[in-house]
Each structure stands twice: as C-alpha cells, then as structure tokens.
Amino acid sequence: MTVLAPPSTPTPSVASPTPTGPAVAAEVPALLPTVGASESVPLVGGRRARFVHLDTAASAPALTRVANHVSDVLPFYASVHRGAGYLSQLCTGLYEQARVTVGRAVGARADDVVVFTRNTTDALNLLSAAVPGEVVVLDVEHHANLLPWRSPSPGHGVRVVPSGSTLGETEAALAAELARRPAALLAVTGASNVTGEVPDLPRLVRLAHAHGARIAVDAAQLLPHRGFDLAGLGADYVAFSGHKLYAPFGAGALVGRRDWLDEAEPHLAGGGAVRQVTTTGTEWASSPERHEGGTPAVLGALALAEALRTLEATGPGRIRAHEASLHRRLVDGLRLRGIEPLRIWPDAADVVGVVSFTVPGFRSALVASYLSAEHGIGVRDGRFCAHPLLARLGVDDGAVRASLGVANSSADVDRLLGALDLLVAEGPRWTYTADGCRPLPDDRELPAWAAVTGLQALGTASTPCAPSNTPAAGADR
Ligand code: PLP
C-alpha cells in the first residue's frame, strides 16, 4: 500500500471526536491515573497530539500509584534474602510481603505457592516443565499457552483441540478429547487476547476435574479486567504478567498447587534455589525458592503487588462498569461504520475490553501505522501471537486490535472512530512503505532525553516490520 497523497499535504488537524451513534453516549473519564496519561506525541508533518493508548492488552501504562510506590522504595533498594544490612532486610520483607499480597489477590489457598516469574510466558514455561503428563489446549490460545507445552518426551506434549463455533460445542470437544485419553492438565485462556471473549471457566474447571485433569488458567488478559479467585473457582494454577496489570517493572507470577512444582527440576538453577551444594551434588530448595534462582526482579514484584492492591481498592465492579461502557461505545461505533469485531464464540456472554477488526479496503498494518503517524493513536496490528486462531478466523493477513483499560476515556474511543472515518473517507494523507508498516518519510522527532541512548530515529530498532504473515520477516506480530 503506497502513496495516497504527498507528504506536502498533511492532515490539517487530528480527527475531531465523532458522535458514535444516534444517541450520543455520555462522556466517560479515565478511571485511574497512569503515568504519561496526558503525554503528547509527534505526528508526521510536524504536528503533535495527545497520545491515545489503545494497546493495554499488549502492555499497560504504569498506574501512578505503582510508579509512586516504586520511587518510594528505590532509595531503600538492596539485595534480597542474603544481605544482613538494614536495606536488605527491609527489601526482603517487602518482597516476601508482596508474595503474600499477590497470593491473596488471586485467591491462593493456604498451601498454594506464589512463584515470581518474568511474565506469563515464563510462568507457563515453568509449569510446562512440572506437568507429569500430557496437556490439552484449544487452538485459540496465545502462543505463550501453546508452545511451552510442546515436548519431544514420550507421555508429555500437547494435544490441540479445534474450538467449536460456540462455547457449548467447544466444551463438548474438550470433554471428548479428555475422555478419549487422559491428560494431566487442561490449559485455557481466561480471556482471549484477540477477541476479549471469556470462556465459562467454572464449567471448564468442572470438566477438567471430572476427567482427572488439573486446570491452569492463562489470566494475562483476564486478571486486569475481572480479577481472579483461584480457590473460589477451584482452578489449580493461574499465570499472569505485571506489565499487563499496570505494573511494567519486569515481574509476573505463577500461583498454584505445590506438589508438581516441588517435584520439578528448578526453573532457574543457581544461587538461592538450593539448600546445599557440594562439588558433585545439589540439594534443591522447595518452591517458590526452587524456581527463583538468581536475584529476582524485586521492584517488579513490589509493583505487581501494589497494582493488585490498587485494582482491589478500586473495586472490580467499578472497573467492569467503566470498561463495559467504553467497550460498548467502541463496538457500537465500529458497527455503525460497517465494521464487525472478530469473535470466536458468539455465545460468550462476557467479553473484556479487547476488540480486533479489519477495515475493508485497507491492510491492517497500514491502518495501524496511519493511526499512529497521523493521529497519535497506539493500537496493535498483526496476528497477535495467536497464528492458529487468526487462521481459523480467516484473517491470516492480520487485523487491528484496540484494547481498553482503566486509563482510557470515551474521548480515546471517539478519537479512534474519528480517525477511521477520515481514513475511509479520504485515505491516508501521508505516504507509507509498500508493506504499510511505516510512514515514509518518518519525520517524527524523538524526545530530547532519548539522545543519550544513541537512538537516532523511530523504527531503527531491531524490531522488524513486515506483513504479518511473511515468514521471512521473522516477527511474531
Ligand atoms: N497469554 C495471553 C492471553 C496474552 O495476551 C499474552 C500477551 O499478550 C501472553 C499470554 C504472554 O504474556 P507475556 O508477554 O507477558 O509473557
């Protein structure tokens, strides 16, 4: 997709808010303050606009309270677990208290273990090495809940079940597979990272247990929107990422049953994971230390705990209502424009604030670049690390995903809808690379402070940009 107008005719202004329906919905402000919420970004052609962050499903901005907590702790930062100094003792206490807070926030039982990991991917990789048998998953999963289970060892590995076209059909397909041959674990998404749809988790828990399997929930997308209650649900494991929970400081967690974790090989062999080492042998510690070798991301764990405390104090009902009104505004607005969001299970009653779609006549990579370059709107495009799902949905060339969170307002949704109106009515005003991935030229300046890093222009980092399903691109977009 190339030139639609020369760069010398830039769009005069950022898309003005567009009414979103016959009865214009009431204004909805952001629910919680985040760092950088009023930040402006450069647009092509020398203009600027307030950045509209509609990509929280990929990574969410830090809650102001989380950032404040981290900066409160920073002057007191020191090593944990093995230091005798006052700061080490304090940080050890804070780190272990964060473990308690995280466990309590996700409904851990008294004998469950909270292992701090880097993220959901890391948590599920840790669990995959502990599962004493085969794993069953659906073909709708994020790669993080698909690839770790693949194993060449006999009696291990993954069985991928094609999803049905309704939740009921999907549950029946899972039941048939679990009845056909026992599995150790059913691993399911708590909410799809492509459609936001939430499967019926209580039914899946009963289904897994009725067939003698445990169940792990990938709550990367669910937890920020709905919370999670491991004990209440009766699930066995839950995995999640701090950076999707408004705590982008490098930690996530795996929470769940102790026995498999204590029998598994250590996830990270090294200092802190052991009781005793000789030159020839090792006596490993039990969990969680067993899997947390090396120096942990202390600030990440503290940030994660503070984010969960903040979301809990805000109240799941308020978070849900705020998101539901923005989600409705966005979906209604898209439908008014003839755009139907992607769905896996039209009968899924609960959908979190994640909306993927294509714009007829425009490649998704171009739509995303245009939204960024000409309107200062951040969305994601591609196949969202869910290639089998995108293939099933018939959008192998990728889609656009807008995702909502506590920092969004109705003005954000209206900016997106207004920008799409301009795109459809007039096409992009700037020029773009042939693959649609970048504005050409890209004259957006960098923040002054970025000079110290040596970065000289946008798009020169190692992240490749290419059509989403071009194998040569090497990017899992
Ligand atoms: N699971 C789901 C449903 C996701 O959306 C993601 C990330 O987008 C992951 C797992 C992986 O999360 P992370 O990249 O934090 O490991």
Boltz pocket constraint, residues with backbone or C-beta under 6 A from the ligand:
constraints:
  - pocket:
      binder: B
      contacts: [[A, 57], [A, 58], [A, 119], [A, 120], [A, 121], [A, 122], [A, 142], [A, 144], [A, 145], [A, 189], [A, 191], [A, 192], [A, 193], [A, 218], [A, 220], [A, 221], [A, 241], [A, 243], [A, 384]]
      max_distance: 6.0
